Amino acid sequence: MTRPAVEPLAVPTTDAGLPVSRPPANFVPVRSWRLDSLDGLSALRRELGAVLGQAEPGADAGLAQTPEKVVLVASELATNALEHGLPPTVVSLSRDDDLWLLDIADHERGVPPVYAGERIPGAGGMGLHLARQLALDVGWYTTGTTKNVWVTFPVDRHHGGDAPLR
């Protein structure tokens, strides 16, 4: 008897082209930041970079290394959440053996993320575009009180990736 073909499960997406999905399981929380305004972004970038073992400021690593990618995407997505969502914005960093997980939550759960497409530098609206270009995986979901966008990155063992999980 021939079994019927199984159709792949359709994952709903938004206009942002992001799958509506939860992040992978088995991540261990590392650190979180609560942001009530754009004023908290500098501290987020600095502290996140320190946790990830980012190269010293002024080092010419560019976006070749994972820590720089994570800090850039976290900053862009947190800015989106602060500008288009409801405060507070919570940025959470978690890790498993091989991946970093960033989860950015705001309290405007009724409005899905909007992908602005490619734009010229300085025009704004680059957060989701950069996340889609630089991260391994991107998705979003809602909870009872928040809308969350999540991204994963490989652990870069040359820049603080060897740090033990807490």
PyRosetta script that sets phi, psi and omega in degrees:
from pyrosetta import init, pose_from_sequence

init()
pose = pose_from_sequence("MTRPAVEPLAVPTTDAGLPVSRPPANFVPVRSWRLDSLDGLSALRRELGAVLGQAEPGADAGLAQTPEKVVLVASELATNALEHGLPPTVVSLSRDDDLWLLDIADHERGVPPVYAGERIPGAGGMGLHLARQLALDVGWYTTGTTKNVWVTFPVDRHHGGDAPLR")
pose.set_psi(1, 131.9)
pose.set_omega(1, -179.8)
pose.set_phi(2, -84.9)
pose.set_psi(2, 131.7)
pose.set_omega(2, 178.3)
pose.set_phi(3, -82.0)
pose.set_psi(3, 142.9)
pose.set_omega(3, 177.4)
pose.set_phi(4, -66.6)
pose.set_psi(4, 147.3)
pose.set_omega(4, 177.6)
pose.set_phi(5, -64.4)
pose.set_psi(5, 139.7)
pose.set_omega(5, 178.6)
pose.set_phi(6, -95.4)
pose.set_psi(6, 124.0)
pose.set_omega(6, 177.7)
pose.set_phi(7, -74.8)
pose.set_psi(7, 140.6)
pose.set_omega(7, 176.4)
pose.set_phi(8, -64.5)
pose.set_psi(8, 147.0)
pose.set_omega(8, 179.1)
pose.set_phi(9, -66.8)
pose.set_psi(9, 125.0)
pose.set_omega(9, 177.7)
pose.set_phi(10, -78.2)
pose.set_psi(10, 124.9)
pose.set_omega(10, 176.9)
pose.set_phi(11, -98.6)
pose.set_psi(11, 119.2)
pose.set_omega(11, -178.8)
pose.set_phi(12, -62.3)
pose.set_psi(12, 144.2)
pose.set_omega(12, 176.7)
pose.set_phi(13, -125.8)
pose.set_psi(13, 166.2)
pose.set_omega(13, 175.9)
pose.set_phi(14, -105.0)
pose.set_psi(14, -177.2)
pose.set_omega(14, 174.6)
pose.set_phi(15, -61.6)
pose.set_psi(15, -18.3)
pose.set_omega(15, 178.0)
pose.set_phi(16, -76.3)
pose.set_psi(16, -8.2)
pose.set_omega(16, -178.2)
pose.set_phi(17, 72.9)
pose.set_psi(17, 15.2)
pose.set_omega(17, -180.0)
pose.set_phi(18, -95.4)
pose.set_psi(18, 136.4)
pose.set_omega(18, 176.1)
pose.set_phi(19, -69.1)
pose.set_psi(19, 141.4)
pose.set_omega(19, 172.7)
pose.set_phi(20, -82.5)
pose.set_psi(20, 101.9)
pose.set_omega(20, -175.3)
pose.set_phi(21, -158.1)
pose.set_psi(21, 155.8)
pose.set_omega(21, 174.3)
pose.set_phi(22, -82.5)
pose.set_psi(22, 153.2)
pose.set_omega(22, 175.7)
pose.set_phi(23, -68.2)
pose.set_psi(23, 162.2)
pose.set_omega(23, 177.5)
pose.set_phi(24, -57.3)
pose.set_psi(24, 154.2)
pose.set_omega(24, 179.6)
pose.set_phi(25, -82.9)
pose.set_psi(25, -179.6)
pose.set_omega(25, 173.1)
pose.set_phi(26, 75.0)
pose.set_psi(26, 17.3)
pose.set_omega(26, 175.8)
pose.set_phi(27, -88.2)
pose.set_psi(27, 144.5)
pose.set_omega(27, 178.5)
pose.set_phi(28, -103.4)
pose.set_psi(28, 126.2)
pose.set_omega(28, 178.5)
pose.set_phi(29, -59.6)
pose.set_psi(29, 137.4)
pose.set_omega(29, 178.5)
pose.set_phi(30, -110.2)
pose.set_psi(30, -49.2)
pose.set_omega(30, -176.1)
pose.set_phi(31, -165.3)
pose.set_psi(31, 153.8)
pose.set_omega(31, 172.6)
pose.set_phi(32, -139.4)
pose.set_psi(32, 156.2)
pose.set_omega(32, -179.4)
pose.set_phi(33, -130.5)
pose.set_psi(33, 136.4)
pose.set_omega(33, 175.1)
pose.set_phi(34, -105.9)
pose.set_psi(34, 124.7)
pose.set_omega(34, -179.5)
pose.set_phi(35, -118.2)
pose.set_psi(35, 126.9)
pose.set_omega(35, 177.3)
pose.set_phi(36, -103.8)
pose.set_psi(36, -12.7)
pose.set_omega(36, 179.4)
pose.set_phi(37, -158.5)
pose.set_psi(37, 173.0)
pose.set_omega(37, 178.9)
pose.set_phi(38, -63.4)
pose.set_psi(38, -20.0)
pose.set_omega(38, -179.6)
pose.set_phi(39, -60.7)
pose.set_psi(39, -23.9)
pose.set_omega(39, -178.5)
pose.set_phi(40, -82.7)
pose.set_psi(40, -5.0)
pose.set_omega(40, -175.2)
pose.set_phi(41, -66.3)
pose.set_psi(41, -38.2)
pose.set_omega(41, -179.7)
pose.set_phi(42, -62.3)
pose.set_psi(42, -44.0)
pose.set_omega(42, 178.7)
pose.set_phi(43, -65.1)
pose.set_psi(43, -40.0)
pose.set_omega(43, 177.2)
pose.set_phi(44, -57.7)
pose.set_psi(44, -51.0)
pose.set_omega(44, -178.8)
pose.set_phi(45, -59.8)
pose.set_psi(45, -46.6)
pose.set_omega(45, -177.9)
pose.set_phi(46, -63.8)
pose.set_psi(46, -49.6)
pose.set_omega(46, -176.4)
pose.set_phi(47, -70.3)
pose.set_psi(47, -38.7)
pose.set_omega(47, 177.1)
pose.set_phi(48, -64.5)
pose.set_psi(48, -43.0)
pose.set_omega(48, 176.6)
pose.set_phi(49, -59.3)
pose.set_psi(49, -40.1)
pose.set_omega(49, 179.2)
pose.set_phi(50, -66.4)
pose.set_psi(50, -42.2)
pose.set_omega(50, 179.2)
pose.set_phi(51, -62.2)
pose.set_psi(51, -39.1)
pose.set_omega(51, -176.8)
pose.set_phi(52, -84.0)
pose.set_psi(52, -7.9)
pose.set_omega(52, -178.3)
pose.set_phi(53, 75.0)
pose.set_psi(53, 37.7)
pose.set_omega(53, -178.7)
pose.set_phi(54, -60.3)
pose.set_psi(54, 147.2)
pose.set_omega(54, 177.1)
pose.set_phi(55, -57.3)
pose.set_psi(55, 155.0)
pose.set_omega(55, 180.0)
pose.set_phi(56, -57.8)
pose.set_psi(56, 144.7)
pose.set_omega(56, 176.3)
pose.set_phi(57, -54.2)
pose.set_psi(57, 137.1)
pose.set_omega(57, -178.9)
pose.set_phi(58, 92.4)
pose.set_psi(58, -13.8)
pose.set_omega(58, 177.1)
pose.set_phi(59, -67.2)
pose.set_psi(59, 145.6)
pose.set_omega(59, -174.3)
pose.set_phi(60, -93.0)
pose.set_psi(60, 53.8)
pose.set_omega(60, 178.9)
pose.set_phi(61, -87.2)
pose.set_psi(61, -20.0)
pose.set_omega(61, -178.3)
pose.set_phi(62, 56.1)
pose.set_psi(62, -143.5)
pose.set_omega(62, 179.5)
pose.set_phi(63, -100.1)
pose.set_psi(63, 23.4)
pose.set_omega(63, -178.8)
pose.set_phi(64, -76.9)
pose.set_psi(64, -21.4)
pose.set_omega(64, -174.6)
pose.set_phi(65, -107.4)
pose.set_psi(65, 148.1)
pose.set_omega(65, -179.2)
pose.set_phi(66, -56.1)
pose.set_psi(66, -47.3)
pose.set_omega(66, -177.4)
pose.set_phi(67, -55.5)
pose.set_psi(67, -41.3)
pose.set_omega(67, -179.9)
pose.set_phi(68, -65.2)
pose.set_psi(68, -38.5)
pose.set_omega(68, 177.8)
pose.set_phi(69, -65.2)
pose.set_psi(69, -44.9)
pose.set_omega(69, -178.5)
pose.set_phi(70, -62.5)
pose.set_psi(70, -46.1)
pose.set_omega(70, -178.7)
pose.set_phi(71, -62.7)
pose.set_psi(71, -44.1)
pose.set_omega(71, 179.7)
pose.set_phi(72, -62.4)
pose.set_psi(72, -49.6)
pose.set_omega(72, -178.2)
pose.set_phi(73, -65.6)
pose.set_psi(73, -41.1)
pose.set_omega(73, 177.8)
pose.set_phi(74, -59.9)
pose.set_psi(74, -44.2)
pose.set_omega(74, 179.9)
pose.set_phi(75, -63.1)
pose.set_psi(75, -44.9)
pose.set_omega(75, -179.1)
pose.set_phi(76, -66.2)
pose.set_psi(76, -44.7)
pose.set_omega(76, -178.5)
pose.set_phi(77, -71.3)
pose.set_psi(77, -34.8)
pose.set_omega(77, 175.6)
pose.set_phi(78, -66.3)
pose.set_psi(78, -38.5)
pose.set_omega(78, 176.4)
pose.set_phi(79, -61.6)
pose.set_psi(79, -45.4)
pose.set_omega(79, 176.9)
pose.set_phi(80, -56.3)
pose.set_psi(80, -47.7)
pose.set_omega(80, -177.7)
pose.set_phi(81, -62.7)
pose.set_psi(81, -40.7)
pose.set_omega(81, 179.7)
pose.set_phi(82, -69.1)
pose.set_psi(82, -36.7)
pose.set_omega(82, -177.2)
pose.set_phi(83, -82.3)
pose.set_psi(83, -31.3)
pose.set_omega(83, -173.1)
pose.set_phi(84, -116.3)
pose.set_psi(84, -9.8)
pose.set_omega(84, -178.6)
pose.set_phi(85, -108.1)
pose.set_psi(85, -168.3)
pose.set_omega(85, 176.1)
pose.set_phi(86, -110.0)
pose.set_psi(86, 136.8)
pose.set_omega(86, -180.0)
pose.set_phi(87, -70.6)
pose.set_psi(87, 161.9)
pose.set_omega(87, -2.2)
pose.set_phi(88, -82.4)
pose.set_psi(88, 159.3)
pose.set_omega(88, 171.0)
pose.set_phi(89, -97.0)
pose.set_psi(89, 133.8)
pose.set_omega(89, 178.4)
pose.set_phi(90, -120.4)
pose.set_psi(90, 122.2)
pose.set_omega(90, 177.5)
pose.set_phi(91, -105.2)
pose.set_psi(91, 122.3)
pose.set_omega(91, -179.2)
pose.set_phi(92, -119.6)
pose.set_psi(92, 135.4)
pose.set_omega(92, 176.4)
pose.set_phi(93, -113.4)
pose.set_psi(93, 128.8)
pose.set_omega(93, 176.8)
pose.set_phi(94, -132.5)
pose.set_psi(94, 168.0)
pose.set_omega(94, -178.0)
pose.set_phi(95, -149.1)
pose.set_psi(95, 145.9)
pose.set_omega(95, 163.6)
pose.set_phi(96, -116.0)
pose.set_psi(96, -163.5)
pose.set_omega(96, -176.2)
pose.set_phi(97, -60.7)
pose.set_psi(97, -39.7)
pose.set_omega(97, -171.7)
pose.set_phi(98, -117.9)
pose.set_psi(98, -5.3)
pose.set_omega(98, -174.1)
pose.set_phi(99, -133.7)
pose.set_psi(99, 146.5)
pose.set_omega(99, 165.2)
pose.set_phi(100, -96.6)
pose.set_psi(100, 144.0)
pose.set_omega(100, 175.0)
pose.set_phi(101, -124.3)
pose.set_psi(101, 122.2)
pose.set_omega(101, 171.6)
pose.set_phi(102, -103.5)
pose.set_psi(102, 134.6)
pose.set_omega(102, 176.3)
pose.set_phi(103, -130.1)
pose.set_psi(103, 118.9)
pose.set_omega(103, -178.0)
pose.set_phi(104, -112.3)
pose.set_psi(104, 118.7)
pose.set_omega(104, -175.7)
pose.set_phi(105, -116.0)
pose.set_psi(105, 138.8)
pose.set_omega(105, 167.2)
pose.set_phi(106, -130.0)
pose.set_psi(106, 173.9)
pose.set_omega(106, -172.3)
pose.set_phi(107, -104.1)
pose.set_psi(107, 21.7)
pose.set_omega(107, 175.2)
pose.set_phi(108, -104.0)
pose.set_psi(108, 71.6)
pose.set_omega(108, -171.6)
pose.set_phi(109, -73.4)
pose.set_psi(109, -15.0)
pose.set_omega(109, -177.2)
pose.set_phi(110, -84.9)
pose.set_psi(110, -5.4)
pose.set_omega(110, -177.6)
pose.set_phi(111, -118.1)
pose.set_psi(111, 113.9)
pose.set_omega(111, -179.2)
pose.set_phi(112, -70.0)
pose.set_psi(112, 161.5)
pose.set_omega(112, 175.5)
pose.set_phi(113, -61.5)
pose.set_psi(113, 146.1)
pose.set_omega(113, -179.8)
pose.set_phi(114, -120.3)
pose.set_psi(114, 124.2)
pose.set_omega(114, 178.3)
pose.set_phi(115, -87.2)
pose.set_psi(115, 121.2)
pose.set_omega(115, -177.1)
pose.set_phi(116, -86.3)
pose.set_psi(116, -4.2)
pose.set_omega(116, -179.3)
pose.set_phi(117, 78.6)
pose.set_psi(117, -176.5)
pose.set_omega(117, 179.9)
pose.set_phi(118, -74.7)
pose.set_psi(118, 136.9)
pose.set_omega(118, 178.8)
pose.set_phi(119, -135.6)
pose.set_psi(119, 164.3)
pose.set_omega(119, 175.8)
pose.set_phi(120, -71.8)
pose.set_psi(120, 150.1)
pose.set_omega(120, 178.9)
pose.set_phi(121, -56.2)
pose.set_psi(121, 138.0)
pose.set_omega(121, 179.9)
pose.set_phi(122, 91.8)
pose.set_psi(122, -9.0)
pose.set_omega(122, -177.4)
pose.set_phi(123, -86.0)
pose.set_psi(123, -7.2)
pose.set_omega(123, 179.7)
pose.set_phi(124, 81.1)
pose.set_psi(124, 177.1)
pose.set_omega(124, 176.9)
pose.set_phi(125, 71.3)
pose.set_psi(125, 27.6)
pose.set_omega(125, -174.2)
pose.set_phi(126, -98.4)
pose.set_psi(126, -6.7)
pose.set_omega(126, -172.3)
pose.set_phi(127, -55.6)
pose.set_psi(127, -57.4)
pose.set_omega(127, -178.4)
pose.set_phi(128, -69.6)
pose.set_psi(128, -33.7)
pose.set_omega(128, 177.0)
pose.set_phi(129, -62.4)
pose.set_psi(129, -46.9)
pose.set_omega(129, 178.5)
pose.set_phi(130, -63.9)
pose.set_psi(130, -40.5)
pose.set_omega(130, 178.7)
pose.set_phi(131, -60.0)
pose.set_psi(131, -44.7)
pose.set_omega(131, -179.3)
pose.set_phi(132, -66.7)
pose.set_psi(132, -30.8)
pose.set_omega(132, -178.7)
pose.set_phi(133, -82.1)
pose.set_psi(133, -35.4)
pose.set_omega(133, -170.3)
pose.set_phi(134, -102.5)
pose.set_psi(134, -24.5)
pose.set_omega(134, -175.8)
pose.set_phi(135, -90.3)
pose.set_psi(135, 161.5)
pose.set_omega(135, 175.0)
pose.set_phi(136, -73.8)
pose.set_psi(136, -40.0)
pose.set_omega(136, -176.7)
pose.set_phi(137, -149.2)
pose.set_psi(137, 148.3)
pose.set_omega(137, -179.2)
pose.set_phi(138, -140.2)
pose.set_psi(138, 141.9)
pose.set_omega(138, 175.9)
pose.set_phi(139, -160.1)
pose.set_psi(139, 179.6)
pose.set_omega(139, 176.8)
pose.set_phi(140, -151.8)
pose.set_psi(140, 159.1)
pose.set_omega(140, -179.4)
pose.set_phi(141, -159.8)
pose.set_psi(141, 169.0)
pose.set_omega(141, 173.9)
pose.set_phi(142, -120.3)
pose.set_psi(142, 154.6)
pose.set_omega(142, 171.2)
pose.set_phi(143, -114.7)
pose.set_psi(143, -169.4)
pose.set_omega(143, 177.6)
pose.set_phi(144, -64.3)
pose.set_psi(144, -22.1)
pose.set_omega(144, -176.4)
pose.set_phi(145, -130.7)
pose.set_psi(145, -9.9)
pose.set_omega(145, -174.0)
pose.set_phi(146, -133.9)
pose.set_psi(146, 160.0)
pose.set_omega(146, 165.9)
pose.set_phi(147, -109.0)
pose.set_psi(147, 131.3)
pose.set_omega(147, -175.6)
pose.set_phi(148, -124.3)
pose.set_psi(148, 135.5)
pose.set_omega(148, 169.6)
pose.set_phi(149, -112.6)
pose.set_psi(149, 131.8)
pose.set_omega(149, -179.5)
pose.set_phi(150, -125.1)
pose.set_psi(150, 151.3)
pose.set_omega(150, 178.7)
pose.set_phi(151, -142.8)
pose.set_psi(151, 150.4)
pose.set_omega(151, 175.0)
pose.set_phi(152, -120.8)
pose.set_psi(152, 150.6)
pose.set_omega(152, 179.2)
pose.set_phi(153, -138.7)
pose.set_psi(153, 151.5)
pose.set_omega(153, 175.6)
pose.set_phi(154, -70.4)
pose.set_psi(154, 149.7)
pose.set_omega(154, 172.6)
pose.set_phi(155, -73.5)
pose.set_psi(155, 125.9)
pose.set_omega(155, 177.8)
pose.set_phi(156, -94.5)
pose.set_psi(156, 101.9)
pose.set_omega(156, -173.6)
pose.set_phi(157, -71.4)
pose.set_psi(157, -5.6)
pose.set_omega(157, 178.6)
pose.set_phi(158, -91.1)
pose.set_psi(158, -12.1)
pose.set_omega(158, -177.3)
pose.set_phi(159, -134.0)
pose.set_psi(159, 69.0)
pose.set_omega(159, 174.3)
pose.set_phi(160, 84.2)
pose.set_psi(160, 0.1)
pose.set_omega(160, -179.3)
pose.set_phi(161, -71.7)
pose.set_psi(161, -14.0)
pose.set_omega(161, 179.3)
pose.set_phi(162, -83.1)
pose.set_psi(162, -5.9)
pose.set_omega(162, -178.1)
pose.set_phi(163, -60.2)
pose.set_psi(163, 136.9)
pose.set_omega(163, -178.8)
pose.set_phi(164, -67.4)
pose.set_psi(164, 151.5)
pose.set_omega(164, 175.9)
pose.set_phi(165, -71.8)
pose.set_psi(165, 142.3)
pose.set_omega(165, 178.0)
pose.set_phi(166, -93.0)
pose.dump_pdb("model.pdb")
